[in-house]
Amino acid sequence: MKEVLDDIERWRSAGKRVAVARVVGVEGSGPRQPGATMVVNEDGEVAGSVSGGCVEGAVVTEALEVLSGGAAPRICTFGYSDDEAFAVGLTCGGTVRVFVEELDW
């Protein structure tokens, strides 16, 4: 989380809405461990990482949905056996759970 604090503060100062995505669980092999954090502002700017690249795009999409008001905070699961996991590039053999919510100032 420390790696994204400057970005959060800069976006907050500019009046931007921000979603936070955090890895909350990993089963098997995973690209990042619980606590890994990504933040996305309403303009689609991104800081941090939850997967080192393999599911980042899907997580950004989820974050923007949360910010648009079209979705409640949620846990997104990406797993090796899921067709969606292959579509977003998760081939490391594990399951990653990411909690996505709007940052409450």
Gaussian input, Z-matrix of N, CA and C with variables (Angstrom, degrees):
# hf/3-21g

backbone

0 1
 N
 C     1     B1
 C     2     B2     1     A1
 N     3     B3     2     A2     1     D1
 C     4     B4     3     A3     2     D2
 C     5     B5     4     A4     3     D3
 N     6     B6     5     A5     4     D4
 C     7     B7     6     A6     5     D5
 C     8     B8     7     A7     6     D6
 N     9     B9     8     A8     7     D7
 C    10    B10     9     A9     8     D8
 C    11    B11    10    A10     9     D9
 N    12    B12    11    A11    10    D10
 C    13    B13    12    A12    11    D11
 C    14    B14    13    A13    12    D12
 N    15    B15    14    A14    13    D13
 C    16    B16    15    A15    14    D14
 C    17    B17    16    A16    15    D15
 N    18    B18    17    A17    16    D16
 C    19    B19    18    A18    17    D17
 C    20    B20    19    A19    18    D18
 N    21    B21    20    A20    19    D19
 C    22    B22    21    A21    20    D20
 C    23    B23    22    A22    21    D21
 N    24    B24    23    A23    22    D22
 C    25    B25    24    A24    23    D23
 C    26    B26    25    A25    24    D24
 N    27    B27    26    A26    25    D25
 C    28    B28    27    A27    26    D26
 C    29    B29    28    A28    27    D27
 N    30    B30    29    A29    28    D28
 C    31    B31    30    A30    29    D29
 C    32    B32    31    A31    30    D30
 N    33    B33    32    A32    31    D31
 C    34    B34    33    A33    32    D32
 C    35    B35    34    A34    33    D33
 N    36    B36    35    A35    34    D34
 C    37    B37    36    A36    35    D35
 C    38    B38    37    A37    36    D36
 N    39    B39    38    A38    37    D37
 C    40    B40    39    A39    38    D38
 C    41    B41    40    A40    39    D39
 N    42    B42    41    A41    40    D40
 C    43    B43    42    A42    41    D41
 C    44    B44    43    A43    42    D42
 N    45    B45    44    A44    43    D43
 C    46    B46    45    A45    44    D44
 C    47    B47    46    A46    45    D45
 N    48    B48    47    A47    46    D46
 C    49    B49    48    A48    47    D47
 C    50    B50    49    A49    48    D48
 N    51    B51    50    A50    49    D49
 C    52    B52    51    A51    50    D50
 C    53    B53    52    A52    51    D51
 N    54    B54    53    A53    52    D52
 C    55    B55    54    A54    53    D53
 C    56    B56    55    A55    54    D54
 N    57    B57    56    A56    55    D55
 C    58    B58    57    A57    56    D56
 C    59    B59    58    A58    57    D57
 N    60    B60    59    A59    58    D58
 C    61    B61    60    A60    59    D59
 C    62    B62    61    A61    60    D60
 N    63    B63    62    A62    61    D61
 C    64    B64    63    A63    62    D62
 C    65    B65    64    A64    63    D63
 N    66    B66    65    A65    64    D64
 C    67    B67    66    A66    65    D65
 C    68    B68    67    A67    66    D66
 N    69    B69    68    A68    67    D67
 C    70    B70    69    A69    68    D68
 C    71    B71    70    A70    69    D69
 N    72    B72    71    A71    70    D70
 C    73    B73    72    A72    71    D71
 C    74    B74    73    A73    72    D72
 N    75    B75    74    A74    73    D73
 C    76    B76    75    A75    74    D74
 C    77    B77    76    A76    75    D75
 N    78    B78    77    A77    76    D76
 C    79    B79    78    A78    77    D77
 C    80    B80    79    A79    78    D78
 N    81    B81    80    A80    79    D79
 C    82    B82    81    A81    80    D80
 C    83    B83    82    A82    81    D81
 N    84    B84    83    A83    82    D82
 C    85    B85    84    A84    83    D83
 C    86    B86    85    A85    84    D84
 N    87    B87    86    A86    85    D85
 C    88    B88    87    A87    86    D86
 C    89    B89    88    A88    87    D87
 N    90    B90    89    A89    88    D88
 C    91    B91    90    A90    89    D89
 C    92    B92    91    A91    90    D90
 N    93    B93    92    A92    91    D91
 C    94    B94    93    A93    92    D92
 C    95    B95    94    A94    93    D93
 N    96    B96    95    A95    94    D94
 C    97    B97    96    A96    95    D95
 C    98    B98    97    A97    96    D96
 N    99    B99    98    A98    97    D97
 C   100   B100    99    A99    98    D98
 C   101   B101   100   A100    99    D99
 N   102   B102   101   A101   100   D100
 C   103   B103   102   A102   101   D101
 C   104   B104   103   A103   102   D102
 N   105   B105   104   A104   103   D103
 C   106   B106   105   A105   104   D104
 C   107   B107   106   A106   105   D105
 N   108   B108   107   A107   106   D106
 C   109   B109   108   A108   107   D107
 C   110   B110   109   A109   108   D108
 N   111   B111   110   A110   109   D109
 C   112   B112   111   A111   110   D110
 C   113   B113   112   A112   111   D111
 N   114   B114   113   A113   112   D112
 C   115   B115   114   A114   113   D113
 C   116   B116   115   A115   114   D114
 N   117   B117   116   A116   115   D115
 C   118   B118   117   A117   116   D116
 C   119   B119   118   A118   117   D117
 N   120   B120   119   A119   118   D118
 C   121   B121   120   A120   119   D119
 C   122   B122   121   A121   120   D120
 N   123   B123   122   A122   121   D121
 C   124   B124   123   A123   122   D122
 C   125   B125   124   A124   123   D123
 N   126   B126   125   A125   124   D124
 C   127   B127   126   A126   125   D125
 C   128   B128   127   A127   126   D126
 N   129   B129   128   A128   127   D127
 C   130   B130   129   A129   128   D128
 C   131   B131   130   A130   129   D129
 N   132   B132   131   A131   130   D130
 C   133   B133   132   A132   131   D131
 C   134   B134   133   A133   132   D132
 N   135   B135   134   A134   133   D133
 C   136   B136   135   A135   134   D134
 C   137   B137   136   A136   135   D135
 N   138   B138   137   A137   136   D136
 C   139   B139   138   A138   137   D137
 C   140   B140   139   A139   138   D138
 N   141   B141   140   A140   139   D139
 C   142   B142   141   A141   140   D140
 C   143   B143   142   A142   141   D141
 N   144   B144   143   A143   142   D142
 C   145   B145   144   A144   143   D143
 C   146   B146   145   A145   144   D144
 N   147   B147   146   A146   145   D145
 C   148   B148   147   A147   146   D146
 C   149   B149   148   A148   147   D147
 N   150   B150   149   A149   148   D148
 C   151   B151   150   A150   149   D149
 C   152   B152   151   A151   150   D150
 N   153   B153   152   A152   151   D151
 C   154   B154   153   A153   152   D152
 C   155   B155   154   A154   153   D153
 N   156   B156   155   A155   154   D154
 C   157   B157   156   A156   155   D155
 C   158   B158   157   A157   156   D156
 N   159   B159   158   A158   157   D157
 C   160   B160   159   A159   158   D158
 C   161   B161   160   A160   159   D159
 N   162   B162   161   A161   160   D160
 C   163   B163   162   A162   161   D161
 C   164   B164   163   A163   162   D162
 N   165   B165   164   A164   163   D163
 C   166   B166   165   A165   164   D164
 C   167   B167   166   A166   165   D165
 N   168   B168   167   A167   166   D166
 C   169   B169   168   A168   167   D167
 C   170   B170   169   A169   168   D168
 N   171   B171   170   A170   169   D169
 C   172   B172   171   A171   170   D170
 C   173   B173   172   A172   171   D171
 N   174   B174   173   A173   172   D172
 C   175   B175   174   A174   173   D173
 C   176   B176   175   A175   174   D174
 N   177   B177   176   A176   175   D175
 C   178   B178   177   A177   176   D176
 C   179   B179   178   A178   177   D177
 N   180   B180   179   A179   178   D178
 C   181   B181   180   A180   179   D179
 C   182   B182   181   A181   180   D180
 N   183   B183   182   A182   181   D181
 C   184   B184   183   A183   182   D182
 C   185   B185   184   A184   183   D183
 N   186   B186   185   A185   184   D184
 C   187   B187   186   A186   185   D185
 C   188   B188   187   A187   186   D186
 N   189   B189   188   A188   187   D187
 C   190   B190   189   A189   188   D188
 C   191   B191   190   A190   189   D189
 N   192   B192   191   A191   190   D190
 C   193   B193   192   A192   191   D191
 C   194   B194   193   A193   192   D192
 N   195   B195   194   A194   193   D193
 C   196   B196   195   A195   194   D194
 C   197   B197   196   A196   195   D195
 N   198   B198   197   A197   196   D196
 C   199   B199   198   A198   197   D197
 C   200   B200   199   A199   198   D198
 N   201   B201   200   A200   199   D199
 C   202   B202   201   A201   200   D200
 C   203   B203   202   A202   201   D201
 N   204   B204   203   A203   202   D202
 C   205   B205   204   A204   203   D203
 C   206   B206   205   A205   204   D204
 N   207   B207   206   A206   205   D205
 C   208   B208   207   A207   206   D206
 C   209   B209   208   A208   207   D207
 N   210   B210   209   A209   208   D208
 C   211   B211   210   A210   209   D209
 C   212   B212   211   A211   210   D210
 N   213   B213   212   A212   211   D211
 C   214   B214   213   A213   212   D212
 C   215   B215   214   A214   213   D213
 N   216   B216   215   A215   214   D214
 C   217   B217   216   A216   215   D215
 C   218   B218   217   A217   216   D216
 N   219   B219   218   A218   217   D217
 C   220   B220   219   A219   218   D218
 C   221   B221   220   A220   219   D219
 N   222   B222   221   A221   220   D220
 C   223   B223   222   A222   221   D221
 C   224   B224   223   A223   222   D222
 N   225   B225   224   A224   223   D223
 C   226   B226   225   A225   224   D224
 C   227   B227   226   A226   225   D225
 N   228   B228   227   A227   226   D226
 C   229   B229   228   A228   227   D227
 C   230   B230   229   A229   228   D228
 N   231   B231   230   A230   229   D229
 C   232   B232   231   A231   230   D230
 C   233   B233   232   A232   231   D231
 N   234   B234   233   A233   232   D232
 C   235   B235   234   A234   233   D233
 C   236   B236   235   A235   234   D234
 N   237   B237   236   A236   235   D235
 C   238   B238   237   A237   236   D236
 C   239   B239   238   A238   237   D237
 N   240   B240   239   A239   238   D238
 C   241   B241   240   A240   239   D239
 C   242   B242   241   A241   240   D240
 N   243   B243   242   A242   241   D241
 C   244   B244   243   A243   242   D242
 C   245   B245   244   A244   243   D243
 N   246   B246   245   A245   244   D244
 C   247   B247   246   A246   245   D245
 C   248   B248   247   A247   246   D246
 N   249   B249   248   A248   247   D247
 C   250   B250   249   A249   248   D248
 C   251   B251   250   A250   249   D249
 N   252   B252   251   A251   250   D250
 C   253   B253   252   A252   251   D251
 C   254   B254   253   A253   252   D252
 N   255   B255   254   A254   253   D253
 C   256   B256   255   A255   254   D254
 C   257   B257   256   A256   255   D255
 N   258   B258   257   A257   256   D256
 C   259   B259   258   A258   257   D257
 C   260   B260   259   A259   258   D258
 N   261   B261   260   A260   259   D259
 C   262   B262   261   A261   260   D260
 C   263   B263   262   A262   261   D261
 N   264   B264   263   A263   262   D262
 C   265   B265   264   A264   263   D263
 C   266   B266   265   A265   264   D264
 N   267   B267   266   A266   265   D265
 C   268   B268   267   A267   266   D266
 C   269   B269   268   A268   267   D267
 N   270   B270   269   A269   268   D268
 C   271   B271   270   A270   269   D269
 C   272   B272   271   A271   270   D270
 N   273   B273   272   A272   271   D271
 C   274   B274   273   A273   272   D272
 C   275   B275   274   A274   273   D273
 N   276   B276   275   A275   274   D274
 C   277   B277   276   A276   275   D275
 C   278   B278   277   A277   276   D276
 N   279   B279   278   A278   277   D277
 C   280   B280   279   A279   278   D278
 C   281   B281   280   A280   279   D279
 N   282   B282   281   A281   280   D280
 C   283   B283   282   A282   281   D281
 C   284   B284   283   A283   282   D282
 N   285   B285   284   A284   283   D283
 C   286   B286   285   A285   284   D284
 C   287   B287   286   A286   285   D285
 N   288   B288   287   A287   286   D286
 C   289   B289   288   A288   287   D287
 C   290   B290   289   A289   288   D288
 N   291   B291   290   A290   289   D289
 C   292   B292   291   A291   290   D290
 C   293   B293   292   A292   291   D291
 N   294   B294   293   A293   292   D292
 C   295   B295   294   A294   293   D293
 C   296   B296   295   A295   294   D294
 N   297   B297   296   A296   295   D295
 C   298   B298   297   A297   296   D296
 C   299   B299   298   A298   297   D297
 N   300   B300   299   A299   298   D298
 C   301   B301   300   A300   299   D299
 C   302   B302   301   A301   300   D300
 N   303   B303   302   A302   301   D301
 C   304   B304   303   A303   302   D302
 C   305   B305   304   A304   303   D303
 N   306   B306   305   A305   304   D304
 C   307   B307   306   A306   305   D305
 C   308   B308   307   A307   306   D306
 N   309   B309   308   A308   307   D307
 C   310   B310   309   A309   308   D308
 C   311   B311   310   A310   309   D309
 N   312   B312   311   A311   310   D310
 C   313   B313   312   A312   311   D311
 C   314   B314   313   A313   312   D312

   B1=1.4551
   B2=1.5255
   B3=1.3437
   B4=1.4670
   B5=1.5154
   B6=1.3328
   B7=1.4600
   B8=1.5272
   B9=1.3226
   B10=1.4650
   B11=1.5266
   B12=1.3103
   B13=1.4664
   B14=1.5233
   B15=1.3219
   B16=1.4684
   B17=1.5216
   B18=1.3397
   B19=1.4594
   B20=1.5268
   B21=1.3254
   B22=1.4608
   B23=1.5228
   B24=1.3090
   B25=1.4653
   B26=1.5305
   B27=1.3278
   B28=1.4685
   B29=1.5294
   B30=1.3293
   B31=1.4678
   B32=1.5192
   B33=1.3180
   B34=1.4629
   B35=1.5258
   B36=1.3233
   B37=1.4652
   B38=1.5244
   B39=1.3368
   B40=1.4648
   B41=1.5288
   B42=1.3354
   B43=1.4552
   B44=1.5177
   B45=1.3137
   B46=1.4673
   B47=1.5263
   B48=1.3205
   B49=1.4603
   B50=1.5243
   B51=1.3355
   B52=1.4636
   B53=1.5242
   B54=1.3264
   B55=1.4627
   B56=1.5229
   B57=1.3271
   B58=1.4580
   B59=1.5249
   B60=1.3248
   B61=1.4634
   B62=1.5253
   B63=1.3440
   B64=1.4641
   B65=1.5164
   B66=1.3151
   B67=1.4575
   B68=1.5243
   B69=1.3336
   B70=1.4608
   B71=1.5247
   B72=1.3114
   B73=1.4581
   B74=1.5062
   B75=1.3253
   B76=1.4628
   B77=1.5208
   B78=1.3140
   B79=1.4575
   B80=1.5186
   B81=1.3108
   B82=1.4578
   B83=1.5123
   B84=1.3025
   B85=1.4588
   B86=1.5182
   B87=1.3273
   B88=1.4577
   B89=1.5073
   B90=1.3242
   B91=1.4624
   B92=1.5227
   B93=1.3313
   B94=1.4703
   B95=1.5176
   B96=1.2984
   B97=1.4592
   B98=1.5298
   B99=1.3419
   B100=1.4546
   B101=1.5323
   B102=1.3189
   B103=1.4595
   B104=1.5201
   B105=1.3281
   B106=1.4713
   B107=1.5278
   B108=1.3281
   B109=1.4596
   B110=1.5173
   B111=1.3180
   B112=1.4630
   B113=1.5225
   B114=1.3195
   B115=1.4600
   B116=1.5236
   B117=1.3237
   B118=1.4631
   B119=1.5172
   B120=1.3346
   B121=1.4608
   B122=1.5270
   B123=1.3240
   B124=1.4573
   B125=1.5225
   B126=1.3294
   B127=1.4637
   B128=1.5240
   B129=1.3341
   B130=1.4609
   B131=1.5128
   B132=1.3366
   B133=1.4652
   B134=1.5196
   B135=1.3321
   B136=1.4597
   B137=1.5208
   B138=1.3302
   B139=1.4669
   B140=1.5225
   B141=1.3148
   B142=1.4526
   B143=1.5096
   B144=1.3351
   B145=1.4615
   B146=1.5210
   B147=1.3272
   B148=1.4566
   B149=1.5209
   B150=1.3335
   B151=1.4579
   B152=1.5176
   B153=1.3008
   B154=1.4558
   B155=1.5095
   B156=1.3137
   B157=1.4520
   B158=1.5093
   B159=1.3277
   B160=1.4635
   B161=1.5185
   B162=1.3133
   B163=1.4671
   B164=1.5265
   B165=1.3067
   B166=1.4685
   B167=1.5232
   B168=1.3306
   B169=1.4627
   B170=1.5117
   B171=1.3233
   B172=1.4622
   B173=1.5262
   B174=1.3183
   B175=1.4669
   B176=1.5288
   B177=1.3247
   B178=1.4728
   B179=1.5278
   B180=1.3194
   B181=1.4614
   B182=1.5248
   B183=1.3226
   B184=1.4739
   B185=1.5262
   B186=1.3255
   B187=1.4697
   B188=1.5259
   B189=1.3171
   B190=1.4628
   B191=1.5273
   B192=1.3323
   B193=1.4673
   B194=1.5224
   B195=1.3234
   B196=1.4659
   B197=1.5294
   B198=1.3268
   B199=1.4634
   B200=1.5210
   B201=1.3223
   B202=1.4697
   B203=1.5280
   B204=1.3333
   B205=1.4516
   B206=1.5133
   B207=1.3218
   B208=1.4580
   B209=1.5108
   B210=1.3169
   B211=1.4674
   B212=1.5213
   B213=1.3114
   B214=1.4626
   B215=1.5224
   B216=1.3302
   B217=1.4662
   B218=1.5227
   B219=1.3193
   B220=1.4544
   B221=1.5171
   B222=1.3132
   B223=1.4582
   B224=1.5199
   B225=1.3192
   B226=1.4631
   B227=1.5240
   B228=1.3129
   B229=1.4580
   B230=1.5161
   B231=1.3289
   B232=1.4533
   B233=1.5204
   B234=1.3258
   B235=1.4524
   B236=1.5036
   B237=1.3052
   B238=1.4566
   B239=1.5227
   B240=1.3169
   B241=1.4587
   B242=1.5305
   B243=1.2983
   B244=1.4599
   B245=1.5232
   B246=1.3280
   B247=1.4626
   B248=1.5247
   B249=1.3435
   B250=1.4655
   B251=1.5263
   B252=1.2985
   B253=1.4611
   B254=1.5184
   B255=1.3173
   B256=1.4599
   B257=1.5217
   B258=1.3239
   B259=1.4563
   B260=1.5190
   B261=1.3332
   B262=1.4648
   B263=1.5214
   B264=1.3317
   B265=1.4549
   B266=1.5084
   B267=1.3311
   B268=1.4584
   B269=1.5286
   B270=1.3012
   B271=1.4642
   B272=1.5201
   B273=1.3215
   B274=1.4589
   B275=1.5247
   B276=1.3229
   B277=1.4478
   B278=1.5093
   B279=1.3077
   B280=1.4571
   B281=1.5131
   B282=1.3247
   B283=1.4540
   B284=1.5278
   B285=1.3129
   B286=1.4591
   B287=1.5244
   B288=1.3363
   B289=1.4592
   B290=1.5233
   B291=1.3333
   B292=1.4624
   B293=1.5253
   B294=1.3395
   B295=1.4647
   B296=1.5135
   B297=1.3311
   B298=1.4689
   B299=1.5243
   B300=1.3350
   B301=1.4719
   B302=1.5205
   B303=1.3242
   B304=1.4598
   B305=1.5177
   B306=1.3257
   B307=1.4527
   B308=1.5156
   B309=1.3081
   B310=1.4630
   B311=1.5325
   B312=1.3229
   B313=1.4590
   B314=1.5055
   A1=111.09
   A2=117.23
   A3=119.83
   A4=111.90
   A5=116.75
   A6=120.25
   A7=113.13
   A8=118.63
   A9=121.05
   A10=113.62
   A11=117.73
   A12=120.36
   A13=113.26
   A14=117.85
   A15=119.59
   A16=111.20
   A17=116.35
   A18=119.91
   A19=110.68
   A20=116.92
   A21=120.67
   A22=110.53
   A23=117.52
   A24=121.19
   A25=111.14
   A26=116.88
   A27=120.64
   A28=110.29
   A29=116.41
   A30=120.11
   A31=111.20
   A32=116.66
   A33=120.98
   A34=110.19
   A35=116.86
   A36=121.55
   A37=111.70
   A38=115.95
   A39=121.10
   A40=111.95
   A41=117.13
   A42=120.99
   A43=114.78
   A44=117.06
   A45=121.44
   A46=111.08
   A47=115.71
   A48=121.11
   A49=107.27
   A50=115.71
   A51=121.09
   A52=110.19
   A53=115.51
   A54=121.18
   A55=108.02
   A56=115.10
   A57=122.18
   A58=107.84
   A59=115.95
   A60=121.70
   A61=107.05
   A62=115.96
   A63=120.55
   A64=110.06
   A65=115.74
   A66=119.70
   A67=106.78
   A68=115.48
   A69=119.90
   A70=111.66
   A71=116.88
   A72=119.04
   A73=111.88
   A74=115.14
   A75=122.22
   A76=107.11
   A77=116.22
   A78=121.20
   A79=107.27
   A80=117.29
   A81=120.33
   A82=110.13
   A83=115.69
   A84=121.78
   A85=109.42
   A86=116.29
   A87=120.57
   A88=110.72
   A89=116.86
   A90=120.50
   A91=114.30
   A92=117.99
   A93=121.99
   A94=108.10
   A95=116.65
   A96=122.39
   A97=111.30
   A98=117.68
   A99=120.33
   A100=111.19
   A101=114.27
   A102=120.73
   A103=112.07
   A104=117.43
   A105=119.67
   A106=107.85
   A107=116.87
   A108=121.55
   A109=112.49
   A110=114.65
   A111=123.11
   A112=106.43
   A113=117.15
   A114=121.49
   A115=108.21
   A116=114.58
   A117=121.66
   A118=107.18
   A119=117.19
   A120=117.34
   A121=109.82
   A122=115.93
   A123=121.41
   A124=113.23
   A125=117.75
   A126=121.47
   A127=112.34
   A128=116.57
   A129=120.45
   A130=114.35
   A131=117.45
   A132=119.72
   A133=108.56
   A134=116.48
   A135=122.12
   A136=110.20
   A137=115.43
   A138=122.08
   A139=107.50
   A140=116.30
   A141=121.15
   A142=112.25
   A143=115.76
   A144=120.91
   A145=110.22
   A146=115.79
   A147=120.26
   A148=112.44
   A149=116.26
   A150=117.44
   A151=114.90
   A152=118.59
   A153=119.01
   A154=112.30
   A155=117.60
   A156=120.89
   A157=115.99
   A158=118.29
   A159=118.01
   A160=115.28
   A161=120.60
   A162=121.00
   A163=112.48
   A164=117.06
   A165=120.75
   A166=112.66
   A167=117.84
   A168=121.23
   A169=112.39
   A170=116.75
   A171=120.69
   A172=110.66
   A173=117.36
   A174=120.94
   A175=110.03
   A176=117.78
   A177=120.66
   A178=109.67
   A179=116.88
   A180=121.16
   A181=110.88
   A182=116.87
   A183=120.84
   A184=110.75
   A185=116.88
   A186=121.12
   A187=111.08
   A188=117.01
   A189=120.12
   A190=111.40
   A191=117.84
   A192=120.93
   A193=110.92
   A194=116.06
   A195=120.48
   A196=109.51
   A197=117.32
   A198=120.56
   A199=112.83
   A200=117.19
   A201=119.92
   A202=112.22
   A203=115.32
   A204=119.30
   A205=112.30
   A206=116.12
   A207=120.37
   A208=113.87
   A209=117.57
   A210=119.66
   A211=109.69
   A212=114.65
   A213=121.27
   A214=109.04
   A215=117.74
   A216=119.05
   A217=108.77
   A218=116.42
   A219=118.69
   A220=113.14
   A221=115.51
   A222=121.42
   A223=106.94
   A224=116.12
   A225=122.68
   A226=107.53
   A227=116.48
   A228=121.15
   A229=109.40
   A230=115.23
   A231=122.26
   A232=107.07
   A233=116.13
   A234=119.27
   A235=112.82
   A236=115.47
   A237=122.73
   A238=112.60
   A239=117.59
   A240=119.98
   A241=112.68
   A242=117.47
   A243=120.29
   A244=111.13
   A245=116.59
   A246=120.26
   A247=110.51
   A248=115.84
   A249=120.31
   A250=110.84
   A251=117.48
   A252=120.44
   A253=110.58
   A254=116.81
   A255=119.65
   A256=110.72
   A257=116.11
   A258=120.17
   A259=111.89
   A260=117.38
   A261=120.18
   A262=112.24
   A263=117.26
   A264=119.85
   A265=116.45
   A266=119.34
   A267=120.84
   A268=108.84
   A269=116.18
   A270=120.52
   A271=111.06
   A272=117.34
   A273=120.68
   A274=112.84
   A275=117.66
   A276=120.15
   A277=115.83
   A278=118.74
   A279=120.64
   A280=112.10
   A281=114.71
   A282=122.46
   A283=107.92
   A284=115.28
   A285=121.69
   A286=107.96
   A287=116.86
   A288=122.13
   A289=108.38
   A290=115.42
   A291=122.00
   A292=108.47
   A293=116.51
   A294=121.78
   A295=108.37
   A296=116.46
   A297=122.06
   A298=108.23
   A299=115.84
   A300=120.91
   A301=109.65
   A302=115.78
   A303=120.31
   A304=108.12
   A305=116.90
   A306=121.61
   A307=108.96
   A308=115.82
   A309=122.52
   A310=107.23
   A311=116.58
   A312=119.89
   A313=110.06
   D1=-34.64
   D2=-177.76
   D3=-57.14
   D4=-33.36
   D5=-176.03
   D6=-66.96
   D7=-17.70
   D8=-177.92
   D9=-109.06
   D10=-0.53
   D11=-176.42
   D12=-61.20
   D13=-40.37
   D14=178.94
   D15=-62.98
   D16=-40.68
   D17=178.78
   D18=-65.49
   D19=-43.86
   D20=177.91
   D21=-58.35
   D22=-46.25
   D23=-179.13
   D24=-63.83
   D25=-41.28
   D26=179.38
   D27=-63.50
   D28=-45.21
   D29=179.68
   D30=-67.12
   D31=-39.51
   D32=178.41
   D33=-61.27
   D34=-44.16
   D35=179.10
   D36=-62.08
   D37=-29.49
   D38=179.09
   D39=-87.16
   D40=1.10
   D41=178.20
   D42=78.45
   D43=19.30
   D44=-178.72
   D45=-82.15
   D46=146.66
   D47=170.67
   D48=-84.17
   D49=145.25
   D50=-173.41
   D51=-135.34
   D52=136.92
   D53=171.99
   D54=-106.70
   D55=144.58
   D56=177.86
   D57=-114.42
   D58=131.81
   D59=176.06
   D60=-120.45
   D61=127.16
   D62=-178.43
   D63=-129.15
   D64=137.43
   D65=172.27
   D66=-69.42
   D67=123.46
   D68=-179.16
   D69=-114.46
   D70=-6.84
   D71=177.91
   D72=-167.91
   D73=144.56
   D74=176.31
   D75=-138.17
   D76=130.48
   D77=173.33
   D78=-119.18
   D79=133.84
   D80=-176.55
   D81=73.90
   D82=-149.74
   D83=-179.93
   D84=-81.56
   D85=131.25
   D86=178.92
   D87=-138.61
   D88=152.56
   D89=-177.35
   D90=-70.75
   D91=-33.26
   D92=179.99
   D93=-136.75
   D94=155.33
   D95=-177.59
   D96=-92.46
   D97=163.23
   D98=176.98
   D99=-52.03
   D100=139.06
   D101=-177.11
   D102=104.67
   D103=-22.65
   D104=177.60
   D105=-57.94
   D106=136.67
   D107=-170.25
   D108=-131.14
   D109=141.39
   D110=172.59
   D111=-128.90
   D112=142.94
   D113=173.21
   D114=-123.34
   D115=146.22
   D116=-177.89
   D117=-135.07
   D118=129.85
   D119=176.63
   D120=-94.81
   D121=172.10
   D122=-174.85
   D123=-62.14
   D124=-18.20
   D125=177.45
   D126=-89.29
   D127=-0.18
   D128=179.11
   D129=88.51
   D130=7.74
   D131=175.18
   D132=-73.37
   D133=142.67
   D134=-173.36
   D135=-126.82
   D136=142.82
   D137=171.77
   D138=-138.29
   D139=146.19
   D140=-179.76
   D141=83.13
   D142=-173.35
   D143=-175.50
   D144=-157.24
   D145=141.67
   D146=174.46
   D147=-111.58
   D148=-9.53
   D149=-175.80
   D150=-146.51
   D151=2.04
   D152=-177.24
   D153=69.54
   D154=15.99
   D155=174.00
   D156=121.64
   D157=-28.14
   D158=-169.42
   D159=-73.49
   D160=-29.03
   D161=177.21
   D162=-126.25
   D163=12.48
   D164=-176.41
   D165=-54.95
   D166=-46.63
   D167=-177.38
   D168=-60.17
   D169=-42.46
   D170=179.42
   D171=-66.18
   D172=-36.68
   D173=179.71
   D174=-69.97
   D175=-38.98
   D176=176.12
   D177=-59.82
   D178=-43.91
   D179=178.61
   D180=-59.62
   D181=-45.05
   D182=177.61
   D183=-61.48
   D184=-43.08
   D185=-179.44
   D186=-62.61
   D187=-43.44
   D188=179.56
   D189=-66.24
   D190=-33.76
   D191=174.93
   D192=-63.49
   D193=-43.22
   D194=178.23
   D195=-62.05
   D196=-44.22
   D197=-179.04
   D198=-67.42
   D199=-29.33
   D200=-178.96
   D201=-76.29
   D202=-8.62
   D203=-178.20
   D204=86.96
   D205=1.38
   D206=-178.63
   D207=-84.23
   D208=-3.43
   D209=-177.93
   D210=-151.92
   D211=145.07
   D212=175.14
   D213=-80.75
   D214=164.10
   D215=172.88
   D216=-51.28
   D217=145.57
   D218=-174.23
   D219=-153.93
   D220=160.61
   D221=169.57
   D222=-101.95
   D223=123.69
   D224=177.75
   D225=-103.19
   D226=134.23
   D227=-178.55
   D228=-116.47
   D229=129.86
   D230=176.20
   D231=-123.33
   D232=121.78
   D233=-176.82
   D234=-131.99
   D235=156.24
   D236=-176.68
   D237=-57.12
   D238=-36.17
   D239=-176.37
   D240=-84.24
   D241=-9.41
   D242=-179.14
   D243=-79.79
   D244=137.10
   D245=175.22
   D246=-59.51
   D247=-37.10
   D248=179.45
   D249=-63.06
   D250=-34.93
   D251=-179.96
   D252=-61.57
   D253=-43.90
   D254=177.61
   D255=-64.89
   D256=-38.30
   D257=-179.19
   D258=-62.33
   D259=-34.92
   D260=-179.78
   D261=-94.57
   D262=-4.04
   D263=173.24
   D264=100.86
   D265=12.61
   D266=-179.70
   D267=-84.51
   D268=100.62
   D269=-177.88
   D270=-123.08
   D271=17.91
   D272=-175.43
   D273=-80.74
   D274=-8.08
   D275=174.05
   D276=96.58
   D277=0.13
   D278=-178.14
   D279=-119.51
   D280=-170.35
   D281=176.78
   D282=-121.87
   D283=134.20
   D284=-179.34
   D285=-119.76
   D286=130.98
   D287=175.40
   D288=-112.54
   D289=128.70
   D290=-176.73
   D291=-125.19
   D292=125.63
   D293=176.46
   D294=-92.67
   D295=127.42
   D296=-177.79
   D297=-120.13
   D298=127.44
   D299=179.01
   D300=-149.47
   D301=157.41
   D302=174.31
   D303=-76.45
   D304=138.24
   D305=177.62
   D306=-72.89
   D307=126.85
   D308=179.79
   D309=-95.12
   D310=109.55
   D311=-177.98
   D312=-64.59

